[in-house]
Amino acid sequence: MGRAGTGTGGAAVAVAVAGPLLLMLLARPPLAAAGDIRKSDVRLVSEHFSQSPQKLSFYSWYGSATLFHFRVPPDTVLLRWLLQVSRGSGPACTNVEITVYFRYGAPPVINPLGTSFPANTSVQSPFFIKMLQSNASLNISHPAPGDWFVAAHLPPSSQKIEVKGFVPTCAYVFQPDMLVVRAVEVFILEPDVPLPQTLLDHPSYLKIFIPEYTQELRLELQGCATNGSLGCPVRLTVGSATLPRNFQKVLTCISPTWACRLLLPSPPWDRWLQVTAKSLAGPHVSVAFRAVAGLTACRPWSLGFPHRPQSSPNQSCNASASPLPPSPGCHGLGRSGRAGGGPFCLTSYPVIREDVDVVSVRFWPADRVSVLVRSATPSVMWLYLNTGMDSGGSLTVSLQANKTAVANSTLVAVCVNAASPFLSFNTSLNCTTAFFQGYPLSLSAAARKADLIIPYPETDNWYLSLQLVCPEGPEECEQASVLVETTLSLVPCLNDCGPYGQCLLLRRHSYLYAGCSCKAGWRGWSCTDNSTAQTVAQQRVATVLLTLSNLMFLAPIAISVHRLLLVEASVYAYTMFFSTFYHACDQPGEAVLCILGYDTLQYCDFLGSGVSIWVTILCMARLKAAQKHVLFLLGTLIFAMSLQLDRRGAWNMMGPCLFAFVVMVTMWVYRCGHRRHCYPTSWQRWVFYLLPGISMAAVAIAIYTSMMTSDNYYYTHSIWHMLLAGSAAFLLPPRDEHTKPWACSQKLTCHYQICKNHREDLYTVT
């Protein structure tokens, strides 16, 4: 089977993937296909895994993508993803393009907006398909066992800010199912032990265990015969398919005149390696052969905890007393040397792993500050990221060489690999092992520092390999050595998303991963893309507009105090205060001031806005004092409850306000019928107060519900503040023209006054 490619753009690219990646986008998934395979081969069983459907969102940041986590069992020979999408039936439900990503070992690193990544970040193009229909399927032959992730999202979201519940929306629900076909009869291939096999119509499944410190794997087919005649029409597929990259090795044996052999340097350590043998001779033709596997062991020089680094690069030939491997001219007599003869293949540095927090780990060499790098053998550090909870952050590698140690003609070659270390620095510097393309780095006299960032590293054991290389004169490296300081860590978000982002911890069932939510126009994986960012001056202007626009509430406050509407004045003052400081705290970056918690300020701002509209409408109804104050209190309590249930729901605020509007209209109609005259009676009141106030309120509602976008939010929301406060100032009812608020009807000789309030029919003694 051929090597799979990387899907970089839709179904057309996915169909071009050959060999183990067979993509089939069908109108309806062929659910019976796996069952047909199982019926034709009794050595296979099928299993089905499903997860609850989830609602998809339009993409704005990584948290908008819906993530699914599956676990593929061992000995799986076929993996089929069954993808189903259902949508609502409303008028807003149209056909949209849904993007689905697949990755082995870690969540997919996606970039639908085309933003830039931070410097020194290594990102692989994700494998994805685009769904235009409600059903699709994806087949992967011989998938790697372990964690698999599926992420899906709708197209990028628009910049328009929509009020929840006010604009009709459509729900798109996505559900992936995983169907696996697993082999229950797998032959164990032991090292240097020939395993006879006979192929007819069905392939043969084998596996071999690769222990740690395996330097090379050799697979060979011997004694091939086809129906008794010489020939070896066999295709051997070694390894498992992974996404977005696949490094399966395929060996096709046809001619019997040359040896059918496959050499794999640095195979994955401490795991089973799958091998599939398939006959190419046609149906009903038997092929017999012997499969032989050979392992070349690696002699490690392990530096234990009791050892301490020596400052001198000149090492003694006494291996038992030296913490470093002997030079090529010395014979190893140390702990590793007792395992067998031959030169050492690597120097192992023990590493301490410290779990700092969720998705936060630090690594450093045990009992030492720097790693001594020589030309004889690679210096290798183990980075244990195999807990299953380490793939949701970013792996950061920072290396710095001693200023005087690197000569002009020397080079410190560095490789970061998963599954097994890179050990072939003398023959190649591409960091490619048997089934993994590593990440190359280098340190030299011109560049003594190197950094690498790997977002969402695969769940596996990672290895940092360093070796001194002299391209111009190899003899110069024999006695040279370089001290390299290493800073290795796993962080949830790089630099905590910077000053213009917030690092958020996301969860999918028990799996945790992190993402950056950016502000002030900054974008990207770590909020480092400033292509659409606001300048500091723009941020300050936005803060000034959103905060000082609330001073417009001084007008309704002054009018309310003048007309002795003290409750209304208190509500307007409350709204002005918390709206001002909420928007001062809501700004990112430079211009930000928080006197309380952000959530508290936001809640108080929303509560004040709703209650302000509530009291203004009820005040216009001109109810009796007792009725008005009871409704004021009940309305405030209802607003507090509804905002706790859903702070951004449109009807949580509009519902009470509509009820107050109905009360006001009812009272006005009652007065019109009782007085036989339109209420309010004065045309000046309608022309100069009510109509301007109603117009300002209508424009404010239109701006709030349909005109706000992410780009114009600072201007439109400031206008909303001013229109809301201005409409309240115009709509507040006037004071009674014929009677003063408080009039004394009689003066007593005892210096007491009996005062009568004609508006409230109450008597007070002052």
Residue pairs with C-beta under 8 A, 6 or more apart in sequence:
1 18
1 19
1 20
1 141
1 235
1 237
1 248
1 250
1 278
2 18
2 19
2 250
3 18
3 19
3 246
3 247
3 248
3 250
4 17
4 18
4 19
4 20
4 21
4 241
4 246
4 248
5 13
5 16
5 17
5 18
5 21
5 246
6 124
6 125
6 127
6 244
6 245
7 13
7 14
7 17
7 125
7 126
7 127
7 128
7 129
7 243
7 244
8 125
8 127
10 128
10 129
10 130
11 23
11 25
11 129
11 130
14 21
14 23
14 25
14 127
14 129
14 138
15 23
15 25
17 23
19 141
19 248
19 250
20 140
20 141
20 142
20 237
20 241
20 246
20 248
21 139
21 140
21 141
21 241
21 243
21 246
22 139
22 140
22 141
23 129
23 138
23 139
24 30
24 137
24 138
24 139
25 129
25 131
25 133
25 136
25 137
26 135
26 136
26 137
27 133
27 135
28 135
29 80
29 82
29 83
29 135
29 136
29 137
30 137
31 82
31 179
33 80
34 46
34 78
34 80
34 179
34 181
35 46
37 44
37 46
37 78
37 181
38 44
38 45
38 46
38 181
40 202
41 202
43 183
43 184
43 185
43 202
43 205
44 77
44 181
44 182
44 183
44 184
45 181
45 182
45 184
46 179
46 180
46 181
46 182
47 73
47 179
47 180
47 182
48 177
48 178
48 179
48 180
49 70
49 71
49 177
49 178
49 179
49 180
50 175
50 177
50 178
51 68
51 70
51 175
51 176
51 177
52 175
53 84
53 86
53 173
53 174
53 175
54 66
54 68
54 173
54 174
54 175
55 66
55 171
55 172
55 173
55 174
56 66
56 85
56 98
56 152
56 153
56 154
56 172
56 173
56 174
57 64
57 65
57 66
57 153
57 154
57 157
58 64
58 153
58 154
58 155
58 156
58 157
58 158
59 65
59 112
59 113
59 153
59 154
59 155
59 156
59 157
60 156
60 157
61 515
61 516
61 517
61 518
62 110
62 506
62 515
62 516
62 525
63 504
63 506
63 515
63 517
64 153
64 157
65 101
65 110
65 151
65 152
65 153
66 151
66 152
66 153
66 174
67 107
67 149
67 150
67 151
67 506
67 508
67 511
67 513
68 149
68 150
68 151
68 152
68 176
68 508
69 147
69 148
69 149
69 508
69 509
69 511
70 147
70 148
70 149
70 150
70 176
70 178
71 146
71 147
71 148
72 79
72 143
72 144
72 145
72 146
72 148
72 178
72 180
73 145
73 180
73 182
74 145
74 182
74 272
75 145
75 182
75 183
75 184
75 186
75 205
75 207
75 274
76 142
76 143
76 145
76 180
76 181
76 182
76 183
77 141
77 142
77 181
77 182
77 183
77 205
77 276
78 139
78 140
78 141
78 142
78 143
78 180
78 181
79 139
79 140
79 141
79 143
79 148
79 178
79 179
79 180
79 181
80 137
80 138
80 139
80 140
80 178
80 179
80 180
80 181
81 102
81 137
81 138
81 139
81 140
81 150
81 176
81 177
81 178
81 179
82 135
82 137
82 176
82 177
82 178
82 179
83 100
83 131
83 135
83 136
83 137
83 138
83 174
83 175
83 176
84 134
84 135
84 174
84 175
84 176
84 177
85 98
85 131
85 134
85 135
85 172
85 173
85 174
85 175
86 134
86 172
86 173
86 175
87 93
87 134
87 170
87 171
87 172
87 173
88 170
88 171
88 172
90 168
90 169
90 170
91 168
92 168
92 169
92 170
93 170
94 170
95 132
96 154
96 155
96 172
97 130
97 131
97 132
97 155
98 130
98 131
98 152
98 153
98 154
98 172
98 174
99 112
99 128
99 129
99 130
99 131
99 152
99 153
99 155
100 128
100 129
100 130
100 131
100 136
100 150
100 151
100 152
100 174
100 176
101 108
101 110
101 126
101 127
101 128
101 149
101 150
101 151
101 152
102 108
102 127
102 128
102 138
102 148
102 149
102 150
102 243
102 244
103 109
103 126
103 127
103 148
103 149
103 151
103 243
103 244
104 143
104 144
104 146
104 147
104 148
104 149
104 242
104 243
104 458
105 144
105 146
105 147
105 242
105 391
105 418
105 458
105 459
105 460
106 147
106 149
106 391
106 392
106 456
106 457
106 458
106 459
107 149
107 151
107 391
107 392
107 456
107 513
108 126
108 127
108 128
108 149
108 151
108 244
108 456
109 123
109 124
109 126
109 455
109 456
109 525
110 126
110 128
110 151
111 117
111 123
111 525
112 153
112 156
113 156
113 523
115 523
115 524
115 525
115 529
115 531
116 524
116 528
116 529
116 531
117 123
117 455
117 524
117 525
117 526
117 528
118 453
118 494
118 524
118 525
118 526
118 528
119 451
120 450
120 451
120 452
120 453
121 453
121 454
121 455
121 525
122 439
122 452
122 453
122 454
123 455
124 244
124 245
125 244
126 244
127 243
127 244
129 136
129 138
140 241
140 243
141 241
142 237
142 239
142 240
142 241
142 248
142 274
142 276
143 180
143 240
143 241
143 242
144 240
144 241
144 242
145 240
146 459
147 388
147 391
147 459
148 178
150 176
152 174
152 176
154 172
158 709
159 709
159 710
159 711
160 708
160 709
161 708
161 709
161 710
161 713
162 169
163 648
163 650
163 704
163 705
164 646
164 648
164 649
164 650
165 649
165 650
165 651
166 650
166 654
166 705
167 705
167 706
183 205
185 205
186 205
186 206
186 207
187 195
187 197
187 204
187 205
187 206
187 207
188 206
188 207
188 208
188 209
189 195
189 206
189 207
189 208
189 275
189 291
189 293
190 208
190 293
191 208
191 293
191 294
191 295
192 292
192 293
192 294
193 292
194 222
194 290
194 291
194 292
195 206
195 290
195 291
195 292
196 288
196 289
196 290
197 204
197 206
197 277
197 288
197 289
197 290
197 291
198 286
198 287
198 288
199 234
199 277
199 278
199 279
199 281
199 286
199 287
199 288
199 289
200 279
200 284
200 285
200 286
200 287
201 279
201 283
201 284
203 276
203 277
203 278
203 279
204 276
204 277
204 278
205 274
205 275
205 276
206 274
206 275
206 276
206 277
206 291
207 272
207 273
207 274
207 275
208 217
208 272
208 273
208 275
208 293
209 271
209 272
209 273
210 217
210 267
210 268
210 269
210 270
210 271
210 272
210 273
210 295
211 269
211 270
211 295
212 269
212 270
213 269
213 297
213 298
213 299
213 300
213 345
214 266
214 267
214 269
214 295
214 296
214 297
214 298
214 420
215 265
215 266
215 296
215 297
215 298
215 345
215 423
216 263
216 264
216 265
216 266
216 267
216 295
216 296
217 263
217 264
217 267
217 273
217 293
217 294
217 295
217 296
217 434
218 261
218 262
218 263
218 264
218 293
218 294
218 295
218 296
219 236
219 238
219 251
219 261
219 262
219 264
219 275
219 291
219 292
219 293
220 259
220 260
220 261
220 262
220 291
220 292
220 293
220 294
221 232
221 234
221 236
221 253
221 260
221 261
221 289
221 290
221 291
221 292
222 289
222 290
222 291
222 292
223 288
223 289
223 290
224 230
224 231
224 232
224 234
224 253
224 256
224 260
224 287
224 288
224 289
225 231
225 287
225 288
225 289
226 232
226 233
226 281
226 285
226 286
226 287
226 288
227 281
227 285
227 286
230 256
231 254
231 256
231 281
231 287
232 253
232 254
232 255
232 256
232 260
232 287
232 289
233 253
233 254
233 279
233 280
233 281
233 287
234 252
234 253
234 260
234 277
234 278
234 279
234 280
234 287
234 289
235 250
235 251
235 252
235 253
235 277
235 278
235 280
236 250
236 251
236 252
236 253
236 260
236 262
236 275
236 276
236 277
237 248
237 249
237 250
237 275
237 276
237 278
238 248
238 249
238 250
238 251
238 262
238 264
238 273
238 274
238 275
239 247
239 248
239 249
239 273
239 274
239 434
239 435
240 248
240 274
240 435
241 248
242 435
245 437
247 434
247 435
247 436
247 437
248 435
249 262
249 264
249 434
249 435
251 260
251 262
252 280
253 260
254 280
264 434
264 435
265 423
265 424
265 433
265 434
266 417
266 420
266 421
266 422
266 423
266 424
266 433
266 434
267 273
267 420
267 433
267 434
267 435
268 419
268 420
268 433
268 434
268 435
268 436
269 419
269 420
269 461
270 461
271 419
275 291
277 289
277 291
279 285
279 286
279 287
281 287
297 339
297 340
298 345
298 346
298 423
299 332
299 336
299 337
299 339
299 340
299 342
299 343
299 344
299 345
300 336
300 344
300 345
300 346
300 347
300 348
300 380
301 324
301 325
301 332
301 334
301 336
301 344
301 346
301 347
301 348
301 377
302 335
302 336
302 348
302 350
303 323
303 324
303 347
303 348
303 349
303 350
304 335
304 350
305 350
305 366
305 367
306 367
307 323
307 367
308 323
308 367
308 368
309 323
309 368
309 369
309 370
309 372
310 322
310 323
310 324
313 372
313 374
313 479
313 480
313 481
314 479
315 322
315 324
315 326
315 327
316 322
317 326
317 327
317 329
317 330
317 331
318 333
319 325
319 326
319 330
319 331
319 332
319 333
319 334
319 337
320 333
320 334
322 334
324 347
324 372
324 374
325 332
325 344
325 347
325 374
325 376
325 377
326 332
326 334
326 344
327 376
327 478
327 479
328 343
328 376
328 478
331 337
332 343
332 344
336 344
337 344
343 376
343 377
344 376
344 377
345 377
345 378
345 423
346 377
346 378
346 379
346 380
346 421
346 423
346 465
347 374
347 377
347 378
347 379
347 380
348 380
348 382
349 365
349 366
349 368
349 371
349 379
349 380
349 381
350 365
350 366
350 382
351 363
351 364
351 365
351 366
351 381
351 382
351 383
351 384
351 488
352 363
352 364
352 365
352 366
353 361
353 362
353 363
353 383
353 384
354 361
354 362
354 363
354 364
355 361
356 362
357 492
358 389
358 492
358 505
358 512
359 389
359 390
359 392
359 393
359 490
359 491
359 492
359 505
359 512
359 513
359 514
360 393
360 489
360 490
360 491
360 492
361 385
361 390
361 489
361 490
362 488
362 489
362 490
363 381
363 383
363 486
363 488
363 489
364 486
364 488
365 371
365 381
365 486
369 485
370 402
370 483
370 484
370 485
370 486
371 379
371 381
371 466
371 483
371 484
371 485
371 486
372 379
372 481
372 482
372 483
372 484
373 379
373 412
373 466
373 467
373 468
373 481
373 482
373 483
373 484
374 467
374 468
374 477
374 480
374 481
375 467
375 468
375 469
375 470
375 474
375 477
375 478
375 480
376 478
377 467
378 421
378 422
378 423
378 425
378 465
378 466
378 467
379 465
379 466
379 467
380 421
380 463
380 464
380 465
380 466
381 463
381 464
381 486
381 488
382 461
382 462
382 463
383 395
383 461
383 462
383 463
383 464
383 488
384 461
384 462
385 391
385 395
385 457
385 458
385 459
385 460
385 461
385 462
385 490
386 459
386 460
386 461
387 459
388 459
389 511
389 512
390 457
390 459
390 490
391 456
391 457
391 458
391 459
391 513
392 456
392 492
392 506
392 511
392 512
392 513
392 514
393 456
393 457
393 490
393 491
393 492
393 493
393 513
393 514
394 453
394 454
394 455
394 456
394 457
394 490
394 491
394 492
394 493
394 494
395 453
395 454
395 457
395 462
395 488
395 489
395 490
396 451
396 452
396 453
396 454
396 487
396 488
396 489
396 490
396 491
396 494
397 416
397 441
397 451
397 452
397 453
397 454
397 464
397 486
397 487
397 488
398 449
398 450
398 451
398 452
398 486
398 487
398 488
399 412
399 414
399 441
399 443
399 449
399 450
399 451
399 466
399 484
399 485
399 486
399 487
400 443
400 448
400 449
400 450
400 484
400 485
400 487
401 412
401 443
401 448
401 449
401 482
401 483
401 484
401 485
402 448
402 482
402 483
402 484
403 448
405 481
405 482
405 483
406 412
406 443
406 444
406 445
406 448
406 482
407 445
407 476
407 480
408 445
409 470
409 471
409 472
409 473
409 476
410 444
410 445
410 468
410 469
410 470
410 476
410 477
410 480
410 482
411 442
411 443
411 444
411 468
411 469
411 470
411 471
412 442
412 443
412 444
412 466
412 467
412 468
412 469
412 482
412 484
413 425
413 429
413 440
413 441
413 442
413 466
413 467
413 468
413 469
414 440
414 441
414 442
414 443
414 450
414 464
414 465
414 466
415 421
415 422
415 425
415 431
415 438
415 439
415 440
415 441
415 464
415 465
416 431
416 438
416 439
416 441
416 452
416 454
416 462
416 463
416 464
416 465
417 431
417 433
417 436
417 438
417 439
417 462
417 463
417 465
418 436
418 438
418 457
418 458
418 460
418 461
418 462
418 463
419 433
419 435
419 436
419 460
419 461
420 433
420 434
420 436
420 463
421 433
421 463
421 464
421 465
422 431
422 432
422 433
422 438
422 463
422 465
423 465
425 465
425 467
425 469
426 469
429 440
429 469
430 440
431 437
431 438
431 439
431 440
432 438
439 452
439 454
441 450
441 452
442 450
443 449
443 450
443 482
443 484
453 494
455 494
455 525
456 513
457 490
464 486
464 488
466 484
468 477
468 480
468 481
468 482
469 477
470 476
470 477
470 480
492 503
492 505
492 514
493 501
493 503
493 514
493 515
493 516
493 526
494 525
494 526
495 526
496 503
497 503
497 516
497 517
497 518
497 526
497 527
498 522
498 526
498 527
498 528
499 588
499 589
499 590
500 518
500 519
500 520
500 522
500 527
500 533
500 588
500 589
501 516
501 517
501 518
501 519
501 522
501 526
501 527
501 588
502 516
502 517
502 519
503 514
503 515
503 516
504 514
504 515
504 516
504 517
505 512
505 513
505 514
506 512
506 513
506 514
506 515
507 513
516 524
516 525
516 526
516 527
518 524
518 527
519 527
519 588
519 589
520 533
520 534
520 539
520 587
520 588
520 589
521 530
521 532
521 533
521 534
522 528
522 529
522 530
522 532
522 533
523 529
523 531
523 532
523 533
534 542
536 589
536 590
536 591
539 587
539 588
539 589
539 590
539 591
540 590
540 591
541 714
542 587
542 591
542 714
543 583
543 584
543 587
543 591
543 592
545 714
545 715
545 718
546 583
546 584
546 586
546 587
546 714
546 717
546 718
546 721
547 580
547 581
547 583
547 584
549 718
549 719
549 721
549 722
550 575
550 576
550 579
550 580
550 583
550 721
550 725
551 576
552 721
552 722
552 725
552 726
553 572
553 573
553 575
553 576
553 721
553 725
553 728
554 576
555 725
555 726
555 729
556 568
556 569
556 572
556 616
556 725
556 728
556 729
556 732
557 569
557 572
557 573
557 576
559 565
559 729
559 732
560 566
560 568
560 569
560 572
560 732
561 569
562 735
563 732
563 733
563 734
563 735
563 741
564 735
564 741
565 619
565 732
567 615
567 629
567 632
568 615
568 616
568 619
568 732
571 608
571 611
571 612
571 615
572 612
572 725
572 728
574 604
574 608
574 611
575 605
575 608
575 609
575 611
575 612
576 725
578 601
578 604
578 605
578 608
579 605
579 608
579 609
579 721
581 593
581 594
581 595
581 596
581 601
582 601
582 602
582 604
582 605
583 605
583 717
584 591
584 592
584 593
584 594
585 592
585 593
585 594
585 595
585 596
585 598
585 601
586 598
586 601
586 602
594 601
595 601
602 647
603 643
603 647
606 643
606 647
606 653
607 636
607 639
607 640
607 643
609 653
609 724
610 639
610 643
610 653
610 656
610 657
611 635
611 636
611 639
612 724
612 728
613 653
613 657
613 660
613 724
614 632
614 635
614 636
614 639
614 656
614 657
614 660
615 632
615 635
616 727
616 728
616 731
616 732
617 657
617 660
617 661
617 663
617 664
618 628
618 631
618 632
618 635
618 660
618 663
618 664
619 628
619 732
619 733
620 664
620 731
620 732
620 733
621 628
621 660
621 663
621 664
621 666
621 667
621 668
622 667
622 671
622 733
623 631
623 663
623 667
624 760
625 760
631 660
631 663
635 656
635 660
638 656
639 652
639 653
639 656
642 649
642 652
642 653
642 655
642 656
643 652
643 653
645 652
646 652
650 705
668 679
671 679
672 678
672 679
675 681
680 686
680 690
685 734
689 730
689 731
689 734
690 730
690 731
692 730
693 726
693 727
693 728
693 729
693 730
693 731
694 727
694 731
696 723
696 726
696 727
696 730
697 723
697 724
697 727
697 731
699 723
700 719
700 720
700 723
700 724
700 727
703 716
703 719
703 720
703 723
704 720
707 716
708 716
708 717
708 720
709 716
735 741
736 758
736 759
739 758
739 759
741 757
741 759
742 755
742 757
743 755
743 756
743 757
743 758
744 753
744 754
744 755
744 756
745 754
745 755
745 756
746 753
746 754
747 753
748 754
752 765
752 766
753 765
753 766
754 763
754 765
755 763
755 764
755 765
755 766
756 762
756 763
757 763
757 764
